[in-house]
Amino acid sequence: MKKVDPAEARAAVLAVADWVRDPDNVARPARPAVAAAVRATARTLAQEAPGHTVELRVPPFVAVQCVEGPRHTRGTPPNVVECADLDWLRLATGLEDFDAAVADGRVQSSGSRAGEVAAHLPVVPLE
C-alpha cells in the first residue's frame, strides 16, 4: 500500500468537512471527494496502527487491515469494524465517539480486538 501523505489526507478531509460536520444541512459532496477522504483516513489509520488483527471496512471505498497482533489469512476475519462512509469520516475526524457509534448501531464491531481501533482515533482531527 502506498504511504499516505498527511497533508494530502488533511486536504481530502477538508474538502468534505462541511458535510461531515453537518450532513443534514450540507449537500453530500461528489463521490470522488468522499472516496478520497475515506481512503486517505482509513489508510492513514493502517499506517499509524500497522498490523493484520482488525479489518476496517468502509464499503464500497476501502478495506484495510490494522492493529498489531495475530495475522488473519483465510475466511471471514475474526475482528471487523464496518460502517458507512459518513460514519467513518465522523469517527476519523473526532466528531463521533467510537463506543457511542457502536451502541447506536452505526458502526458494526465484531471480535474481541475490533474496539482497539478506537485508541487510534481521530486520524485527522477537525477543530
C-alpha positions as CSV (number, residue, x, y, z in Angstrom):
1,M,0.0,0.0,0.0
2,K,1.3,3.5,-0.9
3,K,2.2,5.6,2.0
4,V,-0.4,8.4,2.7
5,D,1.0,11.9,2.9
6,P,-0.5,13.6,6.0
7,A,-1.0,16.9,4.1
8,E,-2.9,15.0,1.3
9,A,-5.1,13.3,3.9
10,R,-5.9,16.5,5.6
11,A,-6.7,18.2,2.3
12,A,-9.1,15.3,1.3
13,V,-10.9,15.6,4.7
14,L,-11.1,19.4,4.4
15,A,-12.7,19.0,1.0
16,V,-15.7,17.2,2.6
17,A,-15.5,18.8,6.1
18,D,-18.7,20.9,5.9
19,W,-20.7,17.8,5.1
20,V,-19.1,15.7,7.7
21,R,-19.8,18.3,10.4
22,D,-23.4,18.9,9.3
23,P,-24.7,16.2,7.0
24,D,-28.4,17.2,7.4
25,N,-27.8,20.8,6.1
26,V,-24.9,20.4,3.7
27,A,-25.2,18.6,0.4
28,R,-23.3,15.4,0.0
29,P,-20.0,16.1,-1.9
30,A,-19.3,14.4,-5.1
31,R,-18.4,10.7,-4.9
32,P,-14.7,11.1,-5.8
33,A,-14.3,13.6,-2.9
34,V,-15.9,11.3,-0.4
35,A,-13.9,8.4,-1.7
36,A,-10.6,10.3,-1.4
37,A,-11.3,11.3,2.2
38,V,-12.4,7.8,3.2
39,R,-9.4,6.1,1.6
40,A,-6.9,8.6,2.9
41,T,-8.2,8.4,6.5
42,A,-8.5,4.6,6.5
43,R,-5.1,4.1,5.0
44,T,-3.6,6.6,7.5
45,L,-5.1,4.6,10.3
46,A,-3.5,1.5,8.8
47,Q,-0.1,3.3,8.8
48,E,-0.5,4.6,12.3
49,A,-1.7,1.2,13.7
50,P,0.1,-1.3,11.5
51,G,-0.9,-4.9,11.7
52,H,-3.3,-7.5,10.5
53,T,-5.6,-8.2,13.5
54,V,-8.5,-5.9,12.6
55,E,-10.1,-5.3,9.3
56,L,-11.7,-1.9,8.8
57,R,-14.3,-1.8,6.1
58,V,-15.9,1.3,4.6
59,P,-17.8,-0.1,1.6
60,P,-17.6,0.5,-1.3
61,F,-14.5,2.6,-0.9
62,V,-11.8,0.8,1.2
63,A,-10.9,-2.1,3.4
64,V,-7.6,-2.1,5.4
65,Q,-6.0,-4.3,7.9
66,C,-4.6,-2.7,11.1
67,V,-3.7,-3.2,14.7
68,E,-0.7,-5.3,15.6
69,G,-1.3,-8.9,16.6
70,P,-2.2,-12.3,15.1
71,R,-2.4,-12.2,11.3
72,H,-5.7,-13.3,9.7
73,T,-5.3,-15.1,6.3
74,R,-8.4,-17.1,5.4
75,G,-12.2,-16.7,5.5
76,T,-14.0,-14.1,7.5
77,P,-11.7,-12.1,9.7
78,P,-12.4,-12.5,13.4
79,N,-12.1,-8.8,14.2
80,V,-14.0,-6.4,11.9
81,V,-15.1,-2.8,12.1
82,E,-17.5,-1.8,9.3
83,C,-19.5,1.4,8.8
84,A,-20.8,3.8,6.2
85,D,-18.7,6.5,4.7
86,L,-20.1,9.4,6.7
87,D,-19.9,7.4,10.0
88,W,-16.3,6.6,9.3
89,L,-15.4,10.2,8.5
90,R,-17.1,11.4,11.7
91,L,-15.0,8.8,13.6
92,A,-11.8,9.6,11.7
93,T,-12.2,13.3,12.4
94,G,-13.1,13.0,16.0
95,L,-16.6,14.3,15.6
96,E,-18.1,11.0,16.8
97,D,-17.2,8.6,19.6
98,F,-16.5,5.0,18.6
99,D,-18.4,3.4,21.5
100,A,-21.4,5.6,21.0
101,A,-21.5,4.8,17.3
102,V,-21.3,1.1,18.0
103,A,-24.0,1.4,20.7
104,D,-26.3,3.2,18.2
105,G,-25.7,0.6,15.5
106,R,-24.0,3.0,13.1
107,V,-20.7,1.0,13.4
108,Q,-20.6,-2.7,13.4
109,S,-17.7,-4.0,15.6
110,S,-17.2,-7.7,15.9
111,G,-14.4,-9.6,17.6
112,S,-12.6,-9.2,20.8
113,R,-10.0,-6.8,19.4
114,A,-12.1,-4.7,17.0
115,G,-12.6,-2.0,19.6
116,E,-8.8,-1.3,19.6
117,V,-9.4,0.9,16.5
118,A,-10.9,3.5,18.9
119,A,-7.4,4.0,20.5
120,H,-6.2,5.3,17.2
121,L,-8.9,7.9,16.5
122,P,-9.2,10.6,15.5
123,V,-7.0,10.2,12.4
124,V,-7.3,13.7,11.0
125,P,-8.9,15.8,13.7
126,L,-11.3,18.6,12.8
127,E,-11.4,21.6,15.1
